[in-house]
Amino acid sequence: RGPSSKAERMIISNAVIDGKKTITDVQDGVVTAEIPSFDDLVKLARGLPQKEDLQFVVREALARICGLESRVEELARLRSKYLTKISANTDEVICSLDEGVTVVIRVLADSPRVPGSVYIEKIVGICGWEQSVLDAVKDIVNKEMHRGALELMDVLVREINAREKPDTPKLLSRKEKH
């Protein structure tokens, strides 16, 4: 039997979720991220029929939290393997490789669940790397439509190692200057 009056029906008109930080620690790869606001979900739910509004908000909020948790865990594994700086909202990652290559990786909200949700935004090299070679590597890696930054970095390292390393100029030591 359904509700007999409007007072007995549940309609979402406002919701505040005071989230704490999602924290994970995988082999010293600590990463923190804020749980995002759900204001947009509440606004979208207002146009839905009764019962469906609450179902929608709960389902979408859980999906966002689970996605964030997966992304944070994946970025913690990345940090434990590569020299990494992660932005506060986990949407940008900067990784530096021993080979003299640094990349800026864009991490979209669907990472690591959806192919193509991470990509190399910028790549630069030092010690003689030609930008045209690095741009070609960037294109190859991005075409593979990776789900997570760790997967992307592993492929990037494989591609970098498949190329001939530039000759690095040798700096003279004090003894060799005389």
N, C-alpha and C positions, 0 to 999 in steps of 0.2 A: 504494500500500500504506500502510495506516495505522500509527500507532505500535504497537509490540509490547508496551510496558509503560507503567505510569503515569509512570515517570521520564522518558519521552520525550515526554509530552504537555505542552503549554504551558497553564498556568492562571494567570490574573491574580489575585493575592491582595493585591497592594499596588503602588501606583505613585506616584511623586513626580515632578512636573515643575517644575523650578526655572526659571520663566519670567522673562524680563526685561520691561521696559516696551515696549509697542507705542508707537512715536512716529511722528508724521507732521507734516509742515510744508507747508501749502498757503498760499502768499502771506501769510506771517507769522502764520498761524493755528495755532500750535503747540498740540497737544493730546497728553497722555500718558494711558495707561491701563494698569493691571496686567492681565496675563493671569490669568483666574480659575483657582481650584483645580479639579481634576478628581476630587477625592475621591468626590463623589456618583456619578460615572460608574463608578468602580471598584466601589463598593458595589452599584450596579445590575447590573453585569456579572457579579458572582459567581453570580447565579441563572440565567445563560444557559448553554446547552450549550457544549461545547468548541468552539473556533475562533470561535464567534459572540461570545464575550466580548471577545476582542481586537479583532475587527472593529468591534464596538459602540463600544468606548472610543476607538479611532482615528478612526472616522467622526464621533462626537459631539465629540471634542476639536477636530478640524479645522473642524467647523461652528462651534463657539464662537469659535475663533481668527479664522476668516474673517469672522464676524459682528462681532466686536470691531474688527477692522481696518476694515471698512466703516463702522461707527459712528464710529470715531475720525476717519477721513477726512472724513466728513460733518460732524462737529462742528467740524473745523478750517475747513471752508468757511463754516460758520455764524459762527464767531468772526471770520473775515476780513470778513464783511459786516455783522454787528451787534455792538453792545456786549454782551459775553457773559461770564458766569462759569459755569464747568463744574465740577461736583463731582468729587472724586478718582476715584470709581468710574463716572463718566459717566452716572449715572442721574438727575441733576437738573441742569437748565440754567436760569439766570436771564438774561433778556434785557431790556434797557432801550431804549426807542424815543425818538427826538427829540420825538415827539408827546406826551410826558409819560405814557407807559404802560409798566409793567413787568410781565413775566410770569414765572411759574415753570412750566417745562415738565418733565414726567416722561418719561423716556426708558427704555423697557423693553428687555430683553435682545435682543428680536427686531428692534429698529430697526437699520437702515433697510430691512429685508427684508419685514416683515409690516405690512399696513395696520392702523392703530389702535395701533401700538406707540409712539407719542408722543401726548401730549395736554397741554393747558393745565391745570395743577393749580390755579393761582391767578393772578388778574389784578388789578392795582391801577392807579389813575391819580392824577395830581396836576394842578394847574392847572385845576380845575373839571370834570374828568370825573365823570359820575354813575356810581356803581357798577352801577346797573341796566342802563345802556347797555353797560358793559364785560362784565357777566355775559351779556348777550344775544350779544355778539360771541364770547365764550368758547364758548357753546353752539353757535353756527353753525360755528366753526372745528373744534371737537371732533367734530361730527357727520360731518365729511368724512373721518375715519379716515386720518390721514396716516401715512406710513412714516418720515419723518425730521423732525428739528427745523428744518432749513433750509426745507423745503417748508411746514411749519406756520407758520413766521415770515413767509414771503412772503405766505401767505394772510391771516395776521393783519394785516399792514401794509395789504394791499388792503382788508380790512374796516374797519380804523380810518380809513383815508383816505376811505372811502365815506361816513363820517359827518361831520356838522357838528362842527367843532372847538369846544370850549367857549371862551368869552371868557376870556382870561388877564388877571388884574388887572395893571395897569401900575404898577410901583413908581416912586415919584418919585426923580429924581436929586437930587443936592445943590443944583444950581442952581435946580431947580423948587420946592424947599422954602421959599425966601425969599419 
